[in-house]
Amino acid sequence: MAAFLTFMVALFFSATYGSVSACERCARQGKAAYSPSLSPLPRGGGVCGYGAMAAEINGGFFATGGPRQHRGGLGCGRCFQMRCRDAKLCSSGGVRVVLTDFHRSNRTDFMLGGPAFAGLSKPGMAHELKRLDAVSVEYKSTIFPEAGIDSMRLQNKNLSILVEEQSKRPSNLVVKFLYQGGQTDILAVDVAQVGSSDWRFMTRVYGPVWSTDRVPTGPLQFRAVVTGGYDGKWVWAEQRFSPPTGSPARSTTPASG
């Protein structure tokens, strides 16, 4: 049975990396297109592996990214604020989307589903906007908003870990990082028994999914190398955690760095 471990790290990221990650927050120019076939339930769970959970992320405002945005899986869970540049059709506020999958088109940087693409338009202009092959957009990496978001949508900028059902304790542990605060990358993950300094590295399977076949016994603690710019830093979760055998459980705890 899947279980959730949630710990508060994104706010820490933004405070630590504000000076080195300015280029990450710079507006970029690109192309976005509407995909009527874009589904929150991609075949095989999608490259990022969110599966059915993609429909719950950010209220269904999700997107697939091209190679520059997806970055071999590092872009999974990134949050982008974007607006299109057609003054007649596009709203000035734009829309915030979360990257949940990869597309191989060289024509566009982003493919958006119906709700997200409609959010780019002025009231009553969504149909006209969808008729275009692609629209010019201005976008930048951003953090999730602090207010009005439930626990499945990065409450208070938390980082969420899903313990995958294919984990076979005691020999194997597979975890998925659902959210990364919008602007941060996860470069390494370690796990150890609570109170132990015997950290065991985890291997990236794909995108946000990490695994190890050397699972410590007892309650677990996690640490991760995160970066929002050029440098990385270890961040620890202060919550002890044991994958439950019953119904899913959620918890929230600060992280330390």
ZIMO-V390306 format. One record per pair of residues at least 6 apart in sequence whose C-alpha atoms are under 8 Angstrom apart, sorted by the first residue. I is the first residue (numbers start at 0). J is the second residue. Records with the same first field share a line. If there is no record, write none. Layout:
I = J  J
This chain:
0 = 163  164  243  244  245  246  247
1 = 161  162  163  164  242  246  247
2 = 161  162  163  242  243  246  247  248  249
3 = 159  160  161  162  247  248  249  250
4 = 159  160  161  162  240  248  249  250  251
5 = 157  158  159  160  249  250  251  252
6 = 157  158  159  236  237  238  250  251  252  253  254
7 = 155  156  157  158  251  252  253  254
8 = 156  157  158  180  234  253  254  255
9 = 156  157  158  179  180  181  183
10 = 156  157  180
12 = 183  225  226  227
13 = 227
16 = 226  227  228
17 = 227
19 = 227  228  229  230
20 = 227  228  229
21 = 228
22 = 228
23 = 139  140  182  227  228
24 = 139  140  141
25 = 139  140
26 = 137  138  139  140
27 = 137  138  139
28 = 135  136  137  138
29 = 107  108  135  136  137  138
30 = 106  107  108  109  133  134  135  136
31 = 107  108  109  110  111  133  134  135  136
32 = 107  109  110  111  116  131  132  133  134
33 = 110  111  112  113  116  129  132  133
34 = 110  111  112  113
35 = 112  113
36 = 112
37 = 110  111  112
38 = 112
39 = 50  51  52  53  54  59  61
40 = 50  51  53  54
41 = 50
42 = 50
43 = 50
44 = 50  51
45 = 99  100  101
46 = 72  99  100  101  205  206
47 = 72  75  99  100  101  205  206  207  208
48 = 100  206  207  208
49 = 99  177
53 = 59  61  99
55 = 151  152
56 = 97  151  152
57 = 96  97  152
58 = 152
59 = 114  115
60 = 95  96  97  112  114  115
61 = 96  97  98  99  111  112  115
62 = 96  97  98  99  100  109  110  111  112  115
63 = 98  99  100  101  102  109  110  111
64 = 98  99  100  101  102  108  109  110
65 = 101  102  103  104  105  107  108  109
66 = 101  102  103  108
67 = 108
68 = 74  108
69 = 75  98  100  101
71 = 206
72 = 205  206  207
73 = 184  185  206  207
74 = 98  184  206
75 = 98  99  100  206  207
76 = 97  98  99  177  178  179  181
77 = 97  98  140  141  178  179  180  181  182  183
78 = 95  96  97  98  140  141  142  143  180  181  182
79 = 95  96  97  98  138  139  140  141  181
80 = 93  94  95  96  138  139  140  141
81 = 93  94  95  96  119  136  137  138  139
82 = 89  90  91  92  93  94  119  136  137  138
83 = 89  90  93  119  120  134  135  136  137
84 = 134  135  136  137
85 = 134  135
88 = 120  121  124  125  127  128
89 = 119  120  121  124  128
90 = 118  119  120  121  122
92 = 119
93 = 118  119  120
94 = 115  118  119
95 = 115
96 = 115
97 = 181
102 = 110
107 = 133
116 = 125  129
117 = 125  128  129
118 = 125
119 = 125
120 = 128
140 = 181  182
141 = 181  182
142 = 156  180  181  182
143 = 153  156  180  181
144 = 155  156
145 = 154  155  156
146 = 154  155
148 = 154  155
153 = 159  178  180
156 = 180
157 = 178  179  180  251
158 = 176  177  178  179  180
159 = 176  177  178  179
160 = 174  175  176  177  178
161 = 174  175  176  177
162 = 172  173  174  175  242
163 = 172  173  174  175
165 = 173
166 = 172  173
168 = 214
169 = 214  215  216
170 = 212  213  214
171 = 210  211  212  213  214
172 = 210  211  212  214
173 = 208  209  210  211
174 = 208  209  210
175 = 207  208  209
176 = 207  208
177 = 207
179 = 185
182 = 227
183 = 225  226  227  228
184 = 225  226  227
185 = 223  224  225  226
186 = 223  224  225  226  231
187 = 200  201  202  223  224  225
188 = 200  201  202  209  221  222  223  224
189 = 198  199  200  201  221  222  223
190 = 198  199  200  201  214  215  219  220  221  222
191 = 197  198  199  214  215  219  220  221
192 = 198  215  216  217  218  219  220
193 = 217  218  219  220  239
199 = 213  214
200 = 211
201 = 209  210  211
202 = 209  210  211
203 = 209  210
204 = 210
217 = 241
218 = 239  240  241
219 = 239  240  241
220 = 235  236  237  238  239  240
221 = 235  236
222 = 233  234  235  236
223 = 232  233  234  235
224 = 231  232  233  234
225 = 231  232  233  234
226 = 232
232 = 256
233 = 256
234 = 254  255  256
235 = 254  255  256
236 = 252  253  254  255
237 = 252  253  254  255
238 = 251  252  253
